[in-house]
Amino acid sequence: MTHNTHGSLNLDETYVKKTQEVKAHKKSPNMADSSSSLPPLCERISYKSYLLRAVDLTILGLLISLILYRIRHISQNDTAWFVAFLCECCFTFIWLLITCTKWSPAQHKPYLDRLDERVHELPSVDMFVTTADPVREPPILVVNTVLSLLAVNYPANKLACYISDDGCSPLTYFSLKEASKFAKIWVPFCKKYNVKVRAPFRYFLNPLDATDDSEFSREWELTKREYEELVQKVEDATGDSYWLDAGHDFEAFSNTKRNDHSTIVKVIWENKEGVGDEKEVPHFVYISREKKPNYLHHYKAGAMNFLVRVSGLMTNAPYMLNVDCDMYANEADVVRQAMCIFMRGSMNPCHCAFVQFPQKFYDSNSDEIVVLQSYVGRGFAGIQGPVYAGSGCFHTRRVMYGLSVDDLEEDGNLSSVAIRKLLAEERLERDFGKSKEMVKSVVDALQRKSKPQDNLTNSLEAAQEVGHCPYEYQTSWGKTVGWLYDSTTEDAHTSIGIHSRGWTSSYISPEPPAFLGCMPPGGPEAMLQQRRWATGLLEILFTKQNPLIGSFCKKLRFRQSLAYLYIFTWALRSIPELFYCLLPAYCLLHNSPLFPKGVCLGIVVTLVGMHCLYTLWEFMSLGFSVHSWYASQSFWRIKTTGSWLFSIPDIILKLLGVSNTIFIVTKKSIPKTRLESGDRPSQIDDDGSNSESSKFEFDGSLYFLPGTFILLVNLTAIAGFSMGLQRSSRSYGGSGSSMIDACGCILVVILFLPFLLGLFEKGKYGIPLSTLSKAAFLAVLFVVFSVRN
């Protein structure tokens, strides 16, 4: 089979001038007509709002007013006043960063009809799916993601799907082999009937009308039965490994351990027809890189770099799609939407390195992320481009090979200086390793050309070589090439590295959403995920990709650096948030004032009121409820004072050389995948959630100790105030604590309501006795300190 990428490599930046001389070579037939007289393939839409800017600036002004008030009265008050002043300085700085980030929101809108009219041959795309643990990431979830990708509306001979299994699980491989058989039924069915949802576990949730006897109905029933057989095979295989002896195909998995095994590369399915027929199934390759106990493997970033190398050897597509194993393709035209960005024609070269689609979810607990992406994500897009979010992103291969904007001519080809610098043989071996096949594929990608590829199996030996543990030693992989190392949030780390080289990125938020995934339930798994994110983002501040360095020494725009600084400092916010949650209780017990008195109290009331109404409007404008807004505000405080707080000692220990940060895979839940005959999905809401998912779960981990402690302290302060058990009044500026300080305690209790409910629940929804005992002991110490200090 010939995996043709020739001619698709000159799409990004080429354009036609009316006065341009005809070049000696003809224009490639797959090239979009980019004449400026034609409507563009995509449009940049600005969402500037002077009203929202005024609200942002008003809140910023109120925060500054509060700081000035505290400075004016700082000599008349005690330590709590000064601590509040420091916290509010932090909040003001954070709001300044938010305002800068959200100042000019934007996104891109693709026009697929124009793409179809002008482009005769689409470029090739390699699709990457990563998984690492068959227990925490069930194979049936991986299978559904893969099936949705194989069925997208794009020529099958232009696609290749690579699955990286860092767990080296024979169960995952078995599931994917069975999925490849079902794909030969599923892909033609989806394209024949233009199925909207192309992940079977979601598509088959809604049964057909029993009276329908059409051809579609019969094929639907047949396809559904085949899918249920696939699910049953996977479920049976989970509990029994007899199938491991079914043939030589599983010999590579014998005597393997998750962290000690050789490289495995298997071509599950090869599309040898290669004509783009609707019945074709794209290439389908399983890989698992070599792992040895004494080598660093760099978690997901290392897996992604292995995917880049193997795909470069086999298909070498100019564009790459990266999705998490639980994020299925919900929009069949998603690949073509991204191509509208990469293939747009303009009078200026296209410097778009990647196209990011927002992460949206079919279950609960995700409203906050959706809102954050809608406002902050668009804000990034209005500057230099959105942050790479780790999934749902289309990358340009040659950018991932370390190419800079300065290395290009106006037509997008390498400059003569770049050719001498980048394509020198010694430089190539030093950057990309000693595999000659790998070096040749890199040269082809950088020069935007590729020779026709023979059978994929011809590249298996070279693919094995680039998966060996020592291959990356003393190369640029993970440093300036591919996904960057030294952070558990490899996505943000890689993103700022790309932007620092002068590239931009684009943000597309289509309806229906391009990708949908699942979130961990609110509880231990969510807190674990938040800790990993906060730790990884904070790690980047201590690398060469620090945004302040990028702004002054590289090509990172100043506002973009401030936007990155906003997300990289999430972990540091835990300290002022924690203190501010405790200050009302301290002042109430200590009988000292926390908030301004008299007319100046209006600053605080207006500030809190405006912030609540502003964030509520953000949620409701996206269709979320008041309850969703409250749950998000509550969880924000819980994760900030819990999981984010513990990321700070993680970084300190790493900087001291005591320990390294680790990447723990978040457990994915298996949604309802099958309906028996006559069943209806009545127990599943329209958004895919159920009645239990809104409850907060607890366990004995330390994540829940700060929240429980905060709750007990504030409840004690409220009880003491209501019963008149305060200390004797002291004169701090003429007054002690008052009702407004008690209201502050009540507000904190409301924000930590899940913990209050957890005091009266049992099982996983109740706070464990061990956590409660520790928190109670700390609360007693805090109360004694507050009263006697």
N, C-alpha and C positions, 0 to 999 in steps of 0.2 A: 504493500500500500504506500502511496506517496502522500505524506502529510505536507501539503503545499503551503508555505508561508511566503514564498517569493512574491515580491510586488506589494505585499501588505506592509512593508517596513518603511515606505516613504509617505505614509498617510498623515503623520502628525503635523508637519509644518509646511509642506509644499503648497505653493499657490501659483496662480497664473496671472501674469501681467499682460496687459494688452500690447505693450511695447517691447515685451521680452523676446529676445531672439530664440528661435527654435533650436533646442539642444540636439546634439547628435543622436542621442538615444530617445526612443519614444517613451511617452508617458505610460506608466503601468496601467493596465486595464481595470484594476480594482481601485484605482485612485478616485476619490470623490472630486467632483468638479467644485473647486473652491473659489470660483470667480466671485469678486466682491459684489457683482450685480445680482447674485442669487441670494435668497434668504438663507440665513445661517442654519447649521444643523442643530445648534443649541443656543440658548439665550440666557444671559446672566440677569436674574431678577433681583432687584434691591428691595429690601423691606424696611427702609428707613422710616422712622416715626418720630416726629418732633415732640409729640406728646409723651412718648415713652422716654425720650431723652430728657425731657423736662422733669419727669418723675425721678429718673435716676439721679439727676443733678440735685433735685430737692432733697432726696434722701441723703446724698453725700453732704449737702449743706447742713442738714440737721445733725448729722454725725459730727461734723466739724464744730458746730455750735455747742454740742454737748461736751466735746473735748475742751473747748475754750472755757466753758462754765466750770469744768472740773479744775482746770489750771488756776482759775481766779479764786476758787475756794479751797485749794489743796492744803493750805496752811491751817485751815480751821477744822480739818477732819483727820481721821485716823488712817491706818494702813489700808483698810478696806477701800477707802475712797481712791487711794493711789493705785491699788490693784485694778479697780474698775476703770480708772483712767488708762492704764496700760492695755487692758483688754479692748477698750473702745478704740484705742489707736490702731490695734490690729484689725478690728472690724472695719474701720474707716479705710485702711489700706486695702483690705480685701474688696470692699465695695468699689474703690477706685479702679482696681484691676477688672472687676466685673463690668463696670461702666465702659472702660476702654475696649473690652472684648466685645460687648454687645452694641457698640456705637453704630456700626454700619452693617447690619445683617444682610446676607444674600444667599442665593443658591442658583443652580443652573437648571434649566428646563430643556430636555431633549425633544427633538421633533423626529419621530421615527419614520413618518411618511416621507420626509425629505431625504432621509438616509436611504430608504428603499428606492427612491427615484434616481439617485445619483451614483450609488455605489454598486458596482457590478460584481465585486468579489470582496467579501469581508475578510479581515485579518484573522489569524489563528489566535486562540486563547487557551492557555493551560489553567485548569481549575484545581486548586489545592484544598484538601480537607485534612485536618489534623485531629487525631485522637490519641489518648495516652493510657487509658485505664478502662477495660471492659466492664468493671464493676461500677465505677463512678460515671462512666459514659457508656450506657448500654448499647450494644451493637445494633439493635433495631433502630435506635435513634440515628446512628451513623448511616445506616442503610437508607433511611428515609431522606436524609440530607443528600446523599450521593444520587439517589434516584431522581430527586428534584432537579439536580444539576444536569444530569444526563438528558433530561427531557426539556430543557429550555429551547425557546424558539431561535435556533441558530444552526447553521449547517453542521451536521455531525462530523463531517470530515475536517472541520476547522476547530474541533474541540478535543481536549484530552483531559481526563480526570485522574488526578494522582491522590492517593490516600496514604498519609503518613501515620503509621501505628507505632507510637513510642512505647507501647506496652508489649510489643511483640507477641500479640495474643493470637493463637490459632483459632480461637472462637471468632474474633473479629474477621480474620481472613476467611474462615468458613462462611460467615454471614455475608461477606461481600461477594464471594463466589456464587452463592445462591441468589444474591441480589442481581448479579449480572444475567442470570437466566431469566429472572422476572422482568428485567429491564427490556428484554426483547419483546415483551408483551406490553409493558407499561409505556414505553417511549412512543411507539406507533399509535397507541390508544390516545395518549395525550395530544399528539399532533393532529390526529384525524378529527377529533372532536373539539379541538381547541380548549382543552381543560384549563381552567383558571388556576386551581390549586394543584401543584404537581408533586406534593409529598403525600403518598398514599394514606398514611395514618391520619391525616387531616381531611383528605378528600372523601374517604369512606365513612366519616362520622355521620353524615346525613344520608339516610336511605332513600331509594327511589320510590316513586309512586308504584304501588303494587299492581295497579291496573295497566301500567305501561308495558306494551309488548313490541316495542320498536326494536330495530337492529341495535341502536345505542343501548337500550335496556339490557338486551341479551349479552352484548359485549361487556357492559358494566358489571353484570353478575359474574361473568366468567373471569374478568380481571380481578374482581373482589375476592373470588374463591382462590385464585392463584396467590393473591397477596396474603390471605389468611393462612394458606399452606406455608408460605415463606415465613411468616411470623411464628407458626407452630414449629417449623424446623429449627429456627433460631432458639426458641424457648426450650425445645427438647435438647438441643446441643449444649445449652447452658448448664444443664444438670448432668450430662453424660458425655464423656470424651471418646466414645467408641469410634467415632468418625475420624479420629486422628490416624487410625490404621487403615483408612479406606484406600489409600494410594500413596504413591511416591511424592505427590504434591505437598504433603505435610511433613516430609522428612526434615525439612529445614527448621521445623519448630520442635524437633525432638531434643530433649535435654537442654532447653533454653530457659533462662531466667530473665525476668523483666529488665534487670540492670546488668546482664552478662550474656550477650549473644552476638552472633555475627550478623553482617548486613544481609538483609533479605530483600530482593527485588523480584516481583512476579508480575508478569503481564496477564491480568485476569481476562481481558478481552481486547482484541485488536480489530479495529474497523478497517478491514482489508479492502472493502468495496471502494470507499473513499470518493463517492460522487455527490454526497450531500443529500441523498434520498431521505424522505421522512421516516422510513422504516429502519434506518441505520442507527446504531448505538455508538457513541463516541468511544475513543480509546479509554481503557480502564486499567490503572496500574496500582498495585499495592507495594509499599516500601516500608521497611523498618531498618533504621540505621544501626550500625554496630554500636554496642555499649560494653564498656569494661569498667570495673569498679574504680580503677585509679585514674580515670579520665573525667574531665569536666564535659558535660554534654549540653549545657546552656538551655535546657528545657525547651520551650516552644520555639525560641529563636533558632536554636540548633536544628530542630526538625524542619523549620521553614527553609533554612539554607540548604539542607540536604534535598528538599523538594526542588529548589531552584536548580541545583546541579543536575539531578536526575532528569528533570524535564528539559533542561538545556541540552542534554545529550540525546534525548529521544525525539522531542518535537520542537524545542527551541522557539516556541511561540513568542511574538513580541510583547504580548500582554498576558498578565497572570491575575487570576481571581483567587482570593484567599477567604475561606469561610470556616467558622468553627463547626465542629461536628454536630451541634444541635441547632444550627441556623440554616433552615432550608430555604431554597429559592421560592419565594411566594409570588413573584412576578415573572412570567415566562419570557418576557422581553427584556429582562434586566441586562443581559450582555449587550444587546443592541443599543440600549440606552447609554451604556458606558461608551460604546464606540462613537456615539454622536459627539462626545467630548473629545476623544482622541483624534477623530478624523475631521474635526471642524476646520474650515479654511478661513484664513484671515490674512490681512496684509502684514501681520506680525507673526513671528514663529510661535507655535504652541509650546509653552513650557510647563504644561500640566503633567506632573509626575504620577499622580494617582487620582482615582475617582472614588470617593467614599460615600456609601449609602448608610443612612441611619440604622442603628440596631433597634428593632422593635420586637415585641414579644406577644405570644398568643396566650400567655398565662398572666397571673396577677403579679404584684410586687414590682412592677416595672414602670409605673407611671412617672416616677421621679426621673428616671433615665431618659424617657421619651421627652419630657419637658426640658430637661437639661440640654439634650441634643437639639431641640427645636430652637432654642434661644441662644445658648452658648455656642452650639455647633454652627449655626448660621452666622453667628458673630465672627468666629474663626474664618468662615468661608468668605466673609466680606473684607478680610485683610489679605492674607497670603494663601489662605485655603484651610480646610478642616484638618483636624488631627486624624491620623490613621488610627482607627478604633479596634484593630485586631481581627475584624471579620467584616464581610460584606464590602471588600475593597478590591478594586482593579488597579494593578501596578503595571508600570512600564518596565520591562526586563532590563533594558540598558541603564535606566536610572538606578535600579537596584545593584547594578555592577559598579556603582560609584561615580557615574558620569555627572559632571557639573554643567550648569548652564554656560559657563565660560568656555567649555570645550566644543561648543557648537557654532557653525556658521549660520547665517540668516536662513538658509534653506533647510536647516536641521541636520545637515551632515556634519561629521567631525571636521574640525578645523585642522589645518596642516600641523599646527603646534600640538594639538591633542593627539593626532595620529602618531607623531614621533614620541610623544610622552606615554601614551596609553598602550600602544600596540607594539612596543619594544618587547622582544622575546623574554628578556630577563625580568622586565616589569610584570609581564603577564604571569610568568611562573611564580614570582614572588607574591602577587596579589591573589591568584586563583588556584594555585597548586600545580603539581607537576604532571597532571594528566594531560596528555597532548590532545586527546579528544575534547576535554573540557575547555582547554585554551582555545581550540579552534571554534567551538560553539560560542565562546565569549566574543571572539573577534567578529564572527558573523552577526551576533546580536548588536554589538557596538556600531557596526557599519550598516546596520539595518538590511542585511541580506542573509539568505539562508538557502542552502542547496536542498533539493528534494531528499526527504528522509527515507531510508530503506525500512525494512521491517523493524519494529521496536525491539525484537529479541536480539538483533545484532548489537544493541547497545548495552546489553545486560552486564557484560564483563566490565566495561568502563564504569557503569553505574555502581557496581559492587565496589570498585576501587575508590570512588569519591565518597563512599559511605564509611570508610574505615576511620577509626578514632583518630589516628595521627594525621589524617589528610590535611586538616586545617591548621596544623602546627606551623607557626612562623609564616602564616599567610595573612591576608587582609580580611578574611571572612569573619564577620562579627565586629570588625573594627571600622572599616570604611566601605566594605562590600557586603551586600545582602542585609539581612536583619541584624541589628546591632545587639551585642551582648552587654553584660554587666548591669542588667535591670530585669526585674520580674515583669515589668510592663514593657516588653520589647516593642510593642506597637508604638507607643508614644516616643520611645527612645529613637526608633527608626524614623518616625515622622519628623522629629525636629532635626535629625541628621539630614534628611532630604531637603527640608525647607532652608537649612543653613547653607546648602549649596546653590541656593537661588531659585529652586523649583517652586512652582505653585501646585495647588491641588484643587479639586472641584467637589462640590457637594450636591447630590441629587436626592430629593425626598419625594418619590412618586407615590401616587395612590392607585391601586393598593400598594402596601409596603413591598419593597424589593425582597427583603429577607425577614423571616420571623424565627424567633428562637424561644427558649424557655429560660426562666430565671429561677435560681434557688429560692426555696421558701424563706420567709422572714424569720431568721433565727441563726443557728450556728453556721450553716453553710453560707448564708448571706454575709455574716460578719467575717468569716474566713476570706471570702472573696474581696470584701472591702479592705481588709488588712493587706492582702497581697497587692491590690491596686495602689493603696496609699504608700506602701513601702517602696514599690517599684517606681512610682512617680517621684518620690523624695530622693531615691537613689540617683536619678538623672541629674539632680542639682550638684552632685559631687563627681560628675564625669566631664569629659571635654565638651559635651553637648549642653552645658549649662546655658539657659536662654540669654542671660546677660552677656556671656562671652560671645554667643552667636550674633547678638545684635551689634556689637562693637567691632568684632574681629572677623565676622563672616557675613553672609548675605541674608541673614534673618532680619526681617523688618522690625522696627522698634515696637510697634503695637502688637505684632505677632509674638515678640519675646515677652511682652507683658501678659498676653493671653496664656502663653505656656507657663509663665510664672504662677498664674492663678491656679492652674490645675496641679502643678508640681508641688505646691505648698499646702495641699489639702491636709496632709498629716500634721503640719505645724499648727493648723487651726484648732486641733484638739485641745491644746493647752489653754488658750483664752476661753474656749467654749466651756471647758470643764470648770475653770475658776468662776466664770459668770453664772453657771448653774448653781454654784455653791454660795456665791456672795449674798443673795437675798436671805438665805437661811442664817448665814453668819451674822449679818447685820441685825436680823430680827432677834437672834439669841443674844447678841452683844449689845443690843439697843443703841446702835449707831446708824446714821443715815446712809443710804446707798444712792438714792435718786434725788434730784433737785426738789426744792420746796417751792410752794407758791406758783407764781405765773410761769416760772421756768420749768415746772413739771410738765407743762404743755409740750416741751421739746420731746420728752420721752414718750408721752402718750401719742403725739402726732407721728413720731418715728415708728413706733410699734404698729399703730393703726395703718399707716401708709404701707409698711412692708407687708403686713398681712393681706391687705386688699390687693396689693400689686401681685404678690405670688399667687393669691387666689384667682385673680384675673388670668394669669398665665396658664393655670391649670384649666379653668373653665373655658377659655378661648380655644383649647385643644380638645374640648369635649369631655373632660374629666369632671367628676363630682366634687362637692365640698368635702365629703368623707375621704376621697382620694387625696385631696390637698392636705387635709389634716394628717392622714397616715404618712404622707411624704415628709411633712415638717417634723413629725414625731420621729420617724426612722432616721432622718438627717441628724438629729441631736443624739440619738442612740448610737449610731455608727461613729459619729465624730468623737464622742466621749468614750467609746468602747474600742472598736477595732482600729480606728485611726490612731488612737493614743498609743497602742502597743506597737505600731510601726516605727515610732521614734526610737525606742530601745533597740529594735531590730537594726536600724541604721547605725546607731552608736556602736553596737557590738561588731558590726561589719567594719566600720572605720577603724576600730581598735584592733582588728584582726582576730577577734575572739571567735566569731562564727560568721557564716555566710547566710544570706537570705535564700530561702527555698521557695520553689514554685509548687504549690499544692493544687491539684486539679479539683475544681469545684464539682460537686456531685450534681448530675443532671437527673431530673425526675422523668419517668416514662409516662407520657400522657396516654389516655385511653386510645388504643389502636384498633380495636376490632369491635364490631357490633354483631351480636348473634341475630339470627333471623327474627324479624319482628321487633327487635329492640330499637329504641329511639334514644338519642343522647340527651335525655331529659335532665340528667344530673349534671350536665355540663352547660355552663352559661355561654352566652354568645361570645364572650371574650376568652373562652377556654378555661376559665377558672372554676373552682368549686367552693362550697361553703366553708371548707376547712382551711383554704389557702390564705384567708385573711388573718388567721390567728398567728400570734407571735410564738415561736418555739424557743425553749431554753435548754441548756445543758450545763454541766459543771465547769465549763471553760471560764477563763478569766475575763472574757469579753463582756460578761454580764455583771461582773463585780462593780465597776464604776457606776453603771446605771442604777443598780440596786442601792448602792451607797448614796447616790444623789437623791433618790426617792425617799429613803428613810430619813435623811437629814432634813429635807424640806417638810416632810410630814411632821417631824418632831418640832420644827420651828413653828409651823402653823398651829399645832396643838398648844405649844407653850404660849404663843401670842393670844390665842382665843381664850385661854384660861388665865391670862394676866400673869404668867410666870416669868416675865422678862426680868432682866437685871434692873437694878435701880437706875433711873435715868441719869445719863451723863450728858454733859453739855458739849456737843460737837456742833459748833456754829449755831448754838441756841436750840437744838432739837435732837432727839434720838430717832429711832426707827418709827415708822408709822404704817398706816394701812396700805400705802402704796408698796412698801417693802413686803408686806404680807401677800399682796396681789402678785408680786414677783414670784414668791414661793408657790402660789397656786398655779401660776402659769407654767412653772417648771414641772409641777406634778401632772398637769394636763399633758405636757409634751412627753412625759414618761409614763403615760397611762398604761401601755402594755405591761410595764413592770408592776404597776399597781394591781392590774388584773391577775398578773402572774402570782401575786401573793396568795390568791384564793383559788387558783387552779391546781390541778394535779397532773401527774404524768409529764409528757414533753411540753405541755403548755404552762406548767407551773415552775417557779424558780426553785431550783434544788436547795435542800436544807443546808448543804455545805456553803453554797454561795450566800445564802441568807445569813448564815452565822458569821461569816467573814465580814459581810457588809454591815451587820449590826454592831460588831466589835469596832469597826472603823467609825461608824456613826456615833457611838458613845464617846470615843476619843475626840471626835470633832466637836461634839456638843460641849464636853468638858473644857476643851481648849477655847471655844467661843465664849463661854460664860466666864471663865476664870482669867482669860488673857487681859 
